[in-house]
Amino acid sequence: MEKGEYKVNDNVITINGTEYDPSDLSEQQTYWTMQIQDLQQKRQSIQFQIDQVSIALDSFTNLLINSVTNESENIKEKINV
């Protein structure tokens, strides 16, 4: 685990490679722990949404490119007739 990392696993909090029992934390530290967990969940949810938007954006971009390419080919065919 890299310095500055925070992880909760099996009721153990790991900070910078050192394990802590949550019951040993102060009220303020427990509050910060809850904030961190909430923010991690939000980040995961936002990343999930970014993935969805990225795929949708790519799909619409490809649809437009294919549409324009097909129109150009149709126009070229009509001109060559």
C-alpha positions as CSV (number, residue, x, y, z in Angstrom):
1,M,0.0,0.0,0.0
2,E,1.4,3.4,-1.0
3,K,1.8,6.2,1.5
4,G,-1.3,8.3,1.9
5,E,-3.6,5.4,1.1
6,Y,-6.6,4.5,3.2
7,K,-8.4,1.2,3.2
8,V,-11.1,-0.5,5.2
9,N,-11.2,-4.3,5.3
10,D,-12.9,-6.6,7.8
11,N,-13.4,-3.9,10.4
12,V,-9.7,-2.9,10.2
13,I,-8.6,0.5,8.8
14,T,-5.3,0.5,7.1
15,I,-3.5,3.9,6.8
16,N,-0.1,4.0,5.1
17,G,0.4,0.3,5.8
18,T,-0.5,0.5,9.5
19,E,-3.7,-1.3,10.7
20,Y,-6.0,0.4,13.2
21,D,-9.0,-0.9,15.0
22,P,-12.0,1.4,14.3
23,S,-13.0,1.3,18.0
24,D,-9.7,2.9,18.9
25,L,-10.3,6.0,16.8
26,S,-11.5,9.3,18.3
27,E,-15.0,10.6,17.4
28,Q,-13.4,13.0,15.0
29,Q,-11.3,10.3,13.3
30,T,-14.4,8.1,13.0
31,Y,-16.2,11.0,11.4
32,W,-13.4,11.5,8.9
33,T,-13.5,7.7,8.2
34,M,-17.2,8.0,7.4
35,Q,-16.5,11.0,5.1
36,I,-13.8,9.1,3.3
37,Q,-16.0,6.0,2.8
38,D,-18.8,8.2,1.5
39,L,-16.5,10.0,-0.9
40,Q,-15.1,6.7,-2.1
41,Q,-18.6,5.5,-2.9
42,K,-19.4,8.7,-4.7
43,R,-16.2,8.5,-6.7
44,Q,-17.1,4.9,-7.7
45,S,-20.6,6.0,-8.7
46,I,-19.3,8.9,-10.7
47,Q,-16.8,6.7,-12.5
48,F,-19.6,4.3,-13.4
49,Q,-21.5,7.2,-14.9
50,I,-18.4,8.5,-16.8
51,D,-18.0,5.0,-18.3
52,Q,-21.6,5.0,-19.4
53,V,-21.3,8.5,-20.9
54,S,-18.0,7.6,-22.6
55,I,-19.5,4.6,-24.3
56,A,-22.6,6.5,-25.4
57,L,-20.5,9.4,-26.7
58,D,-18.4,7.0,-28.7
59,S,-21.5,5.3,-30.1
60,F,-23.1,8.5,-31.2
61,T,-19.8,9.7,-32.7
62,N,-19.4,6.5,-34.7
63,L,-23.1,6.8,-35.9
64,L,-22.4,10.3,-37.1
65,I,-19.1,9.3,-38.8
66,N,-20.8,6.4,-40.5
67,S,-23.7,8.5,-41.6
68,V,-21.5,11.2,-43.1
69,T,-19.3,8.6,-44.7
70,N,-22.2,6.8,-46.3
71,E,-23.7,10.1,-47.5
72,S,-20.4,11.0,-49.1
73,E,-20.2,7.7,-50.8
74,N,-23.7,8.0,-52.1
75,I,-23.0,11.5,-53.5
76,K,-19.8,10.2,-55.2
77,E,-21.8,7.3,-56.8
78,K,-24.4,9.7,-58.1
79,I,-21.8,12.0,-59.6
80,N,-20.0,9.1,-61.3
81,V,-23.3,7.7,-62.9
